[in-house]
Amino acid sequence: MGIGKDTLADIVKHYEENGARPRLRKKHSLPRPPARFIRPEDINRVVDFIKNYAEDNAIMLPGRQPGHKDWHVKLLPTHVSKASVWRLYVKSAKELGERAVCKTSFKALWDRLLPHIKSCRPRTDLCWQCQSNNEQLIRSANLPDDRKSEAVKKQQDHLSLVQKERAVYNEMTAACKKICSGSNLSFGPSLPASKKIRMHYSFDFAQQPGPMYFLTPRKCGLFGVSCEGLQKQVNYLIDEGMSSTKGSNEVISYMHHFFGNFGVGETEVDLHCDNCSGQNKNNFMLWYLAWRVGHKLHDKIEIHLIIAGHTKFSPDCGFGLIKQAYMKTRVNTLADIAEVVENSSPVSHLNIPQLV
């Protein structure tokens, strides 16, 4: 076998003492498993550590998050990365005298077993109230029980309010889908309706997806109006020469064009939008809606403002599809962007482009 004299002597001695049994290392009673072998208890410790960390530091976001079908998404602060959580995990494992998995395995287990826990991306629209409440909960660890219960109740009341608002939004979208499923409604020039129809629309601005290929980047704004009942979204593509701001004047202009060219002849309208005072939550927007009712263009219009920081709703779905298609397409002109919008949802035909 090509072994040395000392090794042969050890084998003979082991045979005389223990018989024909395999030799074991002195420090281990059993053979050591492969270095890359992860035991079930190691996986359970990783999962429990991530869950506990998210329970203490994450923000509950009741709403759809791109790439996740689970509504109960937990978002960690922006400065928290998987590597930083892994370092805390290794430190905790050393203090407890337990085995720690490597960083690559830690990230792989996180992605596979806990995909609903993720870190916030920069400039994510988050709720400042949630962040401040979570900070109070963290700082109340050494405070009296009455202070702790007060902080917990404050956060529970806020999340309860958010869930009620989201429930109202879901009820309105479900009712709109029910109305559209039982009729042959479609987008077109607004005509007087033969019967009362109540529709629901959501609208919002999207950030510019990226610069086009010019020496100086050319800006193109994006304003979307979504009809959940028809599962269609009209996307207004705004060249920088047409408008460079996102104020109430622009919102009123786009909504007026939408009602006149893409309405279904509805008599009552429910509108959902974010809580931005410069665009939606102002006197000009309310005066415009009152003007439409006063001129008998609609019988009734209700506008609902989503709680700041919890504004994940239907237009974000269309914006996400446009962004994915935009990143894979070479764009030189506004006509190219319109083609990107039209081809972003080839199966469902969700997105409809409209050049301004």
C-alpha positions in Angstrom: 0.0 0.0 0.0 3.1 2.3 0.0 2.7 3.2 3.8 5.6 3.9 6.1 6.9 1.8 9.0 5.2 3.9 11.7 1.8 3.7 10.0 2.1 -0.1 9.7 3.0 -0.4 13.4 -0.1 1.7 14.3 -2.3 -0.5 12.1 -0.9 -3.7 13.7 -1.5 -2.3 17.2 -5.0 -1.2 16.4 -5.8 -4.7 15.0 -4.5 -6.5 18.1 -6.5 -4.2 20.4 -9.8 -3.8 18.4 -9.9 -6.4 15.8 -10.7 -5.8 12.1 -12.4 -2.4 12.6 -11.7 0.9 10.9 -9.5 3.3 12.7 -11.1 6.5 14.0 -9.4 9.8 14.7 -8.7 10.6 18.3 -10.8 13.8 18.4 -13.9 12.3 16.8 -15.9 9.3 17.6 -17.4 9.2 14.1 -16.0 10.0 10.7 -16.1 13.7 9.9 -18.7 14.6 7.2 -17.6 16.3 4.0 -16.7 20.0 4.4 -19.6 21.1 2.2 -22.2 19.0 3.9 -25.0 21.0 5.6 -27.0 19.2 8.3 -30.7 19.7 8.8 -30.0 21.4 12.2 -27.7 23.9 10.5 -30.5 24.8 8.0 -33.0 25.2 10.9 -30.6 27.5 12.7 -30.1 29.7 9.6 -33.8 30.0 9.0 -34.6 30.7 12.7 -31.9 33.4 12.8 -33.2 35.2 9.7 -36.8 35.0 10.9 -35.9 36.4 14.3 -33.8 39.2 12.8 -36.6 40.1 10.4 -39.1 40.1 13.3 -37.0 42.7 15.1 -36.0 44.9 12.2 -38.2 44.4 9.2 -41.2 46.5 8.1 -44.4 44.8 7.1 -45.6 46.0 3.7 -49.2 45.0 3.0 -49.3 45.1 -0.8 -47.9 43.5 -3.9 -44.1 43.5 -4.2 -42.6 42.8 -7.6 -41.4 39.2 -7.9 -43.4 37.9 -4.9 -46.8 36.3 -4.9 -46.9 36.4 -1.1 -48.7 39.5 0.2 -46.9 39.4 3.6 -43.6 40.8 2.4 -41.0 41.9 5.1 -38.6 44.6 4.1 -35.4 45.1 5.9 -33.8 48.6 6.0 -31.8 49.7 3.0 -28.4 49.5 4.7 -29.0 45.9 5.7 -27.5 43.4 3.3 -27.4 39.6 3.4 -23.6 39.7 4.1 -24.1 41.9 7.1 -26.8 39.5 8.5 -24.5 36.6 7.8 -21.7 38.3 9.9 -24.1 38.7 12.8 -25.1 35.0 12.3 -21.5 33.9 12.5 -20.9 36.0 15.6 -23.9 34.5 17.3 -22.9 30.9 16.3 -19.4 31.4 17.8 -20.9 32.7 21.1 -23.1 29.6 21.3 -20.4 27.2 20.2 -22.4 26.0 17.2 -21.3 25.4 13.6 -21.9 28.2 11.1 -22.4 27.8 7.4 -20.4 29.8 4.8 -21.7 33.0 3.3 -22.6 31.4 0.0 -24.7 28.7 1.6 -26.3 31.3 3.9 -27.4 33.4 0.9 -28.6 30.3 -1.0 -30.8 29.1 1.9 -32.2 32.7 2.3 -33.2 32.9 -1.3 -34.7 29.4 -1.5 -36.5 29.2 1.9 -37.3 32.9 2.8 -37.8 34.8 -0.5 -40.4 37.1 1.2 -37.7 38.7 3.4 -35.6 41.2 1.5 -33.8 44.4 1.9 -35.3 47.7 0.6 -33.8 49.1 -2.6 -32.6 52.7 -2.6 -35.4 55.3 -3.0 -38.1 52.7 -2.1 -41.4 54.3 -1.1 -41.6 53.3 2.5 -43.7 54.5 5.4 -42.0 56.9 7.8 -44.6 56.1 10.4 -43.6 52.4 10.3 -40.0 53.2 10.5 -40.4 55.5 13.5 -42.7 53.0 15.3 -40.2 50.2 14.7 -37.4 52.4 16.2 -39.5 53.0 19.3 -40.1 49.2 19.6 -36.4 48.5 19.4 -35.5 51.2 21.9 -38.2 50.1 24.3 -36.4 46.9 25.2 -35.2 48.2 28.6 -38.2 50.4 29.3 -41.2 49.6 31.6 -43.9 47.4 30.4 -46.4 50.2 30.0 -44.1 52.0 27.6 -43.6 48.8 25.7 -47.3 48.1 25.3 -47.8 51.7 24.2 -45.3 51.4 21.4 -46.7 48.0 20.3 -50.3 49.4 20.3 -49.2 52.4 18.2 -47.7 50.2 15.6 -50.7 47.8 15.6 -53.1 50.7 15.2 -51.2 52.0 12.2 -51.0 48.6 10.5 -54.7 48.0 11.2 -55.5 51.3 9.5 -53.3 50.3 6.5 -55.0 46.9 6.2 -58.4 48.5 6.3 -57.4 50.9 3.5 -56.0 48.0 1.5 -59.2 46.1 2.0 -61.3 49.0 0.6 -59.0 49.1 -2.4 -59.4 45.3 -3.0 -63.1 45.5 -2.6 -63.4 48.3 -5.2 -61.1 46.5 -7.7 -63.1 43.2 -7.2 -66.4 45.0 -7.8 -65.0 46.6 -11.0 -63.8 43.3 -12.3 -67.3 41.8 -11.7 -68.9 44.6 -13.6 -66.6 44.3 -16.6 -66.8 40.5 -16.7 -70.6 40.6 -17.2 -70.5 43.2 -20.0 -68.7 44.0 -23.3 -67.0 47.1 -22.1 -63.8 48.4 -23.7 -61.7 51.5 -24.0 -62.9 54.1 -26.4 -64.2 57.7 -26.8 -66.5 58.5 -23.9 -70.2 58.2 -24.9 -73.3 58.6 -22.7 -74.1 55.3 -21.0 -77.5 53.7 -21.3 -77.3 52.6 -17.7 -75.4 53.4 -14.6 -71.8 52.0 -14.6 -69.4 52.4 -11.7 -65.7 52.1 -12.7 -62.5 52.1 -10.7 -59.2 53.7 -12.0 -55.8 54.0 -10.4 -53.2 56.5 -11.6 -49.6 57.4 -10.7 -46.4 58.8 -12.1 -43.4 56.4 -12.7 -39.8 57.4 -12.4 -37.9 57.7 -15.7 -36.7 54.1 -16.6 -33.4 55.3 -17.9 -31.6 57.6 -20.4 -32.0 57.2 -24.1 -29.0 57.0 -26.4 -28.2 60.7 -26.9 -25.1 62.8 -26.1 -27.2 64.4 -23.4 -29.7 62.1 -21.8 -33.2 62.9 -23.0 -36.0 62.6 -20.4 -39.3 60.9 -20.9 -41.9 61.0 -18.2 -44.4 58.2 -17.6 -47.9 58.6 -16.2 -50.1 55.5 -16.0 -53.9 55.1 -15.6 -54.9 51.6 -14.8 -58.4 50.0 -15.1 -58.4 46.9 -12.9 -61.7 45.7 -14.3 -60.5 45.6 -17.9 -56.9 44.8 -16.9 -55.7 47.6 -19.1 -53.3 50.5 -18.4 -52.9 53.6 -20.5 -49.3 54.9 -20.2 -48.7 58.5 -21.2 -45.2 59.0 -22.6 -44.2 62.6 -21.9 -41.3 64.1 -23.8 -39.2 66.7 -22.0 -40.3 69.3 -24.6 -44.0 68.8 -23.6 -43.7 68.9 -19.8 -40.8 68.6 -17.4 -42.8 68.7 -14.1 -45.2 66.5 -12.2 -47.7 68.9 -10.8 -51.5 69.0 -10.5 -51.8 70.8 -13.9 -50.2 67.8 -15.7 -52.3 65.2 -13.7 -55.5 67.0 -14.6 -54.6 67.3 -18.3 -53.8 63.5 -18.5 -56.9 62.5 -16.6 -59.1 64.8 -18.8 -57.7 63.2 -21.9 -58.2 59.7 -20.5 -61.8 60.3 -19.6 -62.5 61.7 -23.1 -60.6 59.1 -25.1 -60.3 55.9 -23.0 -63.4 55.9 -20.8 -66.2 53.3 -21.0 -69.1 55.7 -20.6 -69.1 55.3 -16.8 -71.5 57.4 -14.7 -69.7 56.9 -11.4 -66.0 56.8 -10.8 -63.7 55.7 -8.0 -60.2 57.0 -8.2 -57.2 55.7 -6.2 -53.9 57.6 -6.1 -51.0 58.3 -3.7 -51.0 60.9 -1.0 -48.7 63.5 -2.8 -50.0 67.0 -2.2 -48.2 68.5 -5.2 -50.0 66.2 -7.6 -53.3 64.8 -6.2 -54.1 66.0 -2.8 -54.8 69.7 -3.6 -57.6 72.1 -4.3 -57.0 72.1 -8.1 -57.6 68.3 -8.4 -60.8 68.6 -6.3 -62.1 71.5 -8.3 -61.5 69.6 -11.6 -63.5 66.6 -10.3 -66.3 68.9 -9.1 -66.2 70.6 -12.5 -66.8 67.2 -14.2 -69.8 66.5 -11.9 -71.1 70.0 -12.3 -71.1 69.7 -16.2 -72.9 66.3 -16.0 -69.8 64.5 -17.4 -70.2 62.1 -14.4 -72.9 61.7 -11.8 -70.4 61.0 -8.9 -66.7 60.9 -8.4 -64.9 59.7 -5.3 -61.1 60.0 -4.9 -59.3 57.8 -2.4 -55.7 58.7 -1.2 -53.5 55.7 -0.3 -51.7 56.1 3.0 -48.2 57.4 2.4 -45.5 54.7 2.3 -48.0 52.0 1.5 -48.7 52.9 -2.1 -48.1 49.6 -3.9 -51.0 49.2 -6.3 -52.1 48.3 -9.8 -50.1 50.9 -11.9 -46.8 49.5 -10.4 -47.5 46.2 -12.2 -47.6 47.9 -15.6 -44.5 50.0 -14.8 -42.6 46.9 -13.8 -43.3 45.2 -17.1 -42.3 48.3 -19.0 -39.0 48.6 -17.1 -38.1 44.9 -17.8 -38.7 45.4 -21.5 -36.9 48.7 -21.6 -33.7 47.3 -20.1 -33.5 44.7 -22.9 -34.3 47.1 -25.8 -32.2 49.7 -27.6 -34.2 53.0 -27.6 -33.4 56.0 -29.7 -36.7 57.9 -30.2 -40.0 58.3 -28.5 -41.6 56.0 -31.0 -39.2 53.3 -29.8 -40.4 53.8 -26.3 -44.0 53.5 -27.4 -43.1 50.2 -29.1 -41.4 49.0 -25.9 -44.6 49.8 -23.9 -46.8 48.0 -26.4 -44.5 44.9 -26.5 -44.0 44.8 -22.7 -47.1 42.6 -22.2 -47.5 40.5 -25.4 -49.8 37.9 -23.8 -52.2 40.0 -21.7 -51.9 43.3 -23.7 -52.0 45.2 -20.4 -50.0 48.3 -21.4 -51.3 50.8 -24.0 -48.9 53.6 -25.1 -50.1 57.2 -25.6 -47.6 59.8 -26.8 -48.1 63.3 -25.4 
